[in-house]
Amino acid sequence: MKEAFFPAFMNSYFIALGVLLGGALVGGLSAFFTGQPPITTVARLSENLRIWAIVAAIGGTFDAVYSFERGIFNGETKDILKQVLLILAALGGAQTGSTLIHWLTQENITP
């Protein structure tokens, strides 16, 4: 069953946000248990998890590629625009999560 666009758009944003925040915070908890610096680990993980948060939010790469293929070869340009907007929502969610983590940790780490 196809989901309406606006709920899918919102889901994409918040899934990326949740994956990034959850992954970084749980990784920081594991760093605490293993004697590593948790705040530094959380900041590093927020940078490294961005791409995975985006991929998780858009539902894997094959659906996106199929939508682009259908848009290009079948002339359904509306599908291309929808997929681009879903990817942008996922990018926004990942960026929001990363920004929140950096505000909370105040770390300036270059990977």
N, C-alpha and C positions, 0 to 999 in steps of 0.2 A: 504494500500500500504506500503510495506516494504521500509524503508529508507536505503540507502547505509551505510556501516559501518563507514567510516571516517567522514562524516557529523554528524552522530549520536554520534561519539566519541567527536567531537568538541562541539556539542550541549550540551552534558552531562557536559563537563567541564564548559562552560560558563553559563549554567543554574544554576549550583551549585554556581558559583561565583556571579551571579546576585542576587540569592535568599539571599545569606548571606550578601552581601553589601547592597542591598536594604532594607532588613528586619532590619538590625542593624541601618542604617542611618535614616529610617523612625521611628524606635523605639526611637532613640535619639531625633528626632524632637518632638515626643509626650512627652518625658521626659522634654524637654525644656518648653513645654506649660503647663505642670502640676507642674513645680517648682522643679523637680528632677535634679540631676547633669547629664547633657546630655553625657559628655565624658565617665563617668563611666558606664552609661547605655549602650552606644554603645559597649564598651569593653565587658560587661557582655553578651549582646545579641549576639555578634559574637561567643562567646563560646557556648551559648545555642542553637543557630540556626544551628549549623553544621550538625547534624543528619537530620534535616528537609530539609536542602539544598540538601543533598545526596539523600534522598528519592524522592524529587521533581525532581531531575535531572535524575534519572533512571526510572521515570514514575510510581512510586508506587512499592510496593513489589511483587504484584502478577505476573507481567510480568517477573521479575527476577526469581521467583520461577518456573514459567512455563518453562523458558529457561533452567534452571538447570535440571528440570524433563525431558524435551525432550532430553537433552544432555546425561543424565545418562541412561534412560530407552530405548531410541531409538538409542543410540550409536552415536549421533551427537555431537562429542567432539568440533567441531568448534563453536557451539552455546555456550558451557560453556566458552570457551576462550574469545569469543566476550563479553559475559556478564561480565566476570571478568574484562576485559579491560574497559568496560563502567563504572563499579563501581569504578575502580581505577581513571578514569578521573574525576568522580564526587568527589571522595575523594580529588584529586588534586585541583579542583576548590574551594572546601570548605576550604581547607588548605591555598590556595592563598588568598582568601578573608579574612580569619581570620588573616593571617600574615599582610596583608595591613592595616587592622583595627588596629592591635596592633602597627604597625609602626607609623600610624597617631596619635593614641591616647597616646602612650607611657605609658599605664596603665599596672601595674603588679597586676592583681586582681586574687585571687584564689577563685573560686566559692564555 
